[in-house]
Amino acid sequence: MSFIGAGLFDQLLDVKSLLASDIQRYKAEREREQRDRDGLARPPPPASRKDSERHRSPPSFAAS
């Protein structure tokens, strides 16, 4: 009888760990969807070529 009880206990622990991982995955998915709705997960717009050139250091010319 105790062998059957131990097997059921092990199965319950497996189910508990599976449920915990499913709950974590669900929460992460909901947070991601909320960020998408709020616009926080979107990447910043790409910088134009002029912007990237403006922040670049001026070219150095070697004196000959």
Secondary structure, 3 states (H helix, E strand, C coil): CHHHHHHHHHHHHHHHHHHHHHHHHHHHHHHHHHHHHHCCCCCCCCCCHHHHHHHCCCCCCCCC
